[in-house]
Amino acid sequence: QQQVKQSPQSLIVQKGGISIINCAYENTAFDYFPWYQQFPGKGPALLIAIRPDVSEKKEGRFTISFNKSAKQFSLHIMDSQPGDSATYFCAASPDSSYKLIFGSGTRLLVRP
Amino acid sequence: EPEVTQTPSHQVTQMGQEVILRCVPISNHLYFYWYRQILGQKVEFLVSFYNNEISEKSEIFDDQFSVERPDGSNFTLKIRSTKLEDSAMYFCASIPVGQTPFFGPGTRLTVL
């Protein structure tokens, strides 16, 4: 019940395309859902986050869609760029603890 | 912009040896965490620390592990007797109240 399931494991997108990464959770106590971007040899860096009181949040080219009833959320990267090539992790936490449960990660490659 | 720093960036040790990984969290943050990431796998929660004591720990955080905040600035993770399977990236994170964790760049631990 503490798991966050992430798919796909890897993704190749052409420059300018849309990258979509999906996550699902079971624990209804989760109420904070961040996405992290990680480059090789670096720590995870917060990209965008959402709470379940909204169904969508957009920041620049990055959008989170959240479906509370289905317990799913996804990251959309519009106009994907080669510089977006990285590993993306979804995560979830019950706000009371701030402890993050991470998904397994998606390696995104954006071809020029 | 303030950031979480970690030292060393890479630690090589022999199996059975003790290691201490150091972190300097962001100064006004109150919650501190250690996570680890085995190569190619997801980021896993180890332990959280608040008000000078452990607030939560995972199954991974057994008696071989300990954390300390010895001087009000540094936050350390000690592994008493390292095993081969402790080889991983170890990330420190700190959190101000009501916000998302800020991760350090990580320490790569290699146990031979």
Chai-1 contact restraints between the chains, C-beta under 6 A:
chainA,res_idxA,chainB,res_idxB,connection_type,confidence,min_distance_angstrom,max_distance_angstrom,comment,restraint_id
A,P34,B,T100,contact,1.0,0.0,6.0,A-B,restraint_1
A,K42,B,P105,contact,1.0,0.0,6.0,A-B,restraint_2
A,G43,B,F91,contact,1.0,0.0,6.0,A-B,restraint_3
A,G43,B,F103,contact,1.0,0.0,6.0,A-B,restraint_4
A,G43,B,G104,contact,1.0,0.0,6.0,A-B,restraint_5
A,G43,B,P105,contact,1.0,0.0,6.0,A-B,restraint_6
A,G43,B,G106,contact,1.0,0.0,6.0,A-B,restraint_7
A,P44,B,F103,contact,1.0,0.0,6.0,A-B,restraint_8
A,L46,B,T100,contact,1.0,0.0,6.0,A-B,restraint_9
A,A49,B,T100,contact,1.0,0.0,6.0,A-B,restraint_10
A,Y98,B,Y31,contact,1.0,0.0,6.0,A-B,restraint_11
A,Y98,B,I95,contact,1.0,0.0,6.0,A-B,restraint_12
A,K99,B,F45,contact,1.0,0.0,6.0,A-B,restraint_13
A,K99,B,S48,contact,1.0,0.0,6.0,A-B,restraint_14
A,F102,B,K42,contact,1.0,0.0,6.0,A-B,restraint_15
A,F102,B,V43,contact,1.0,0.0,6.0,A-B,restraint_16
A,S104,B,K42,contact,1.0,0.0,6.0,A-B,restraint_17
A,G105,B,K42,contact,1.0,0.0,6.0,A-B,restraint_18
